[in-house]
């Protein structure tokens, strides 16, 4: 495609040729012919400049929606006899998100690597991507573009959002950690002291004993405690799409409720609190996460989740009736609490409802 500079060059060349014939001026005719010849040379060189340029991307296997992640990108010039100049790469992740990269010089039969940053807004599996290569080299008279597709699998989890009121120092987390749980970071009964070994955490060093042993030119001493676990069944999470008849169904609320659920589960894992998820989009099959290593499997289920078509009140209220006073239950829904909270039966468990409209958690 001709650029403005190319149009000006072609126009000036034709004008000089016309004036040269009109006034029988060989200089004008020669300059006009040289301008047209340069234009044809730029035309063929611009085509060759972007030909046989390959782009390969290596994204992470998984990422979170709206959270930037690194993309290792390789640009390869597959031509054997010609270098490429002034390449502009426009990468479209999942045919939507755009990432730009400029390459000033790419040698023949050579490649270059670059680490780019990108993000995706929609959860789920993303396989197909595309890129566009454009250049105005040489001379800036023609703009050439080449479009190709590339396959690379990315699993995008929901955007992690935390409900207001749930944080490391908030009232709700204080209730969880102080009354219903013993986490793996809790110190148990003192067992004995032993010599320090590589890999022992600094917080386990017994400094008074270590000071005495160091004074005797010996090593550090480490405190050993009786092991403490945590109760894997003490925290339950219920997700449902139950609402009153005639209520409007909003897809954005389902996505937002999954994001709030994702953020809460990540926080529980950071606190080393095990939980069991009961969700209508999983057919009410319980899924337990006891360690950080198991969180990825649960988040994969959220990435692939589809809203349940119909959920009855008894399907989730029956789960509350089986809980006792030692358990804490998070209630998530893509409907505002005023549409379903009245259906919740009286329970001895501590219930924490999450309001998707205001991204807020509160005790029932």
Secondary structure, DSSP 8 states (H G I E B T S, - for coil): -B-HHHHHHHHHHHHHHHHHHHHT-HHHHHHHHHHHHHHHHHHHHHHHHHTTEEEEEEE-SEEETTS-EEEEEEEEE--SS--EEEEEEEEEETTTEEEEEEEEEE-TTEEEEEEEEE--SS-EEEEEEEEEEEE-TTTTSB-EEEEEEEEEEEEEE------BT-STTSHHHHHHHHHS---TTS---EEEEEE--TT--GGGB-HHHHHHHHHTT---EEEEE------TTSEEEEEE----TT----HHHHHHHHHHHHHHHHHHHHTT--EEEEEGGGTT--EEE-SGGGHHHHHHHHHT----S---HHHHHHHHHT--TT-EEEEEESS-GGGTGGG----SSEEEEEETTTTEEEE-
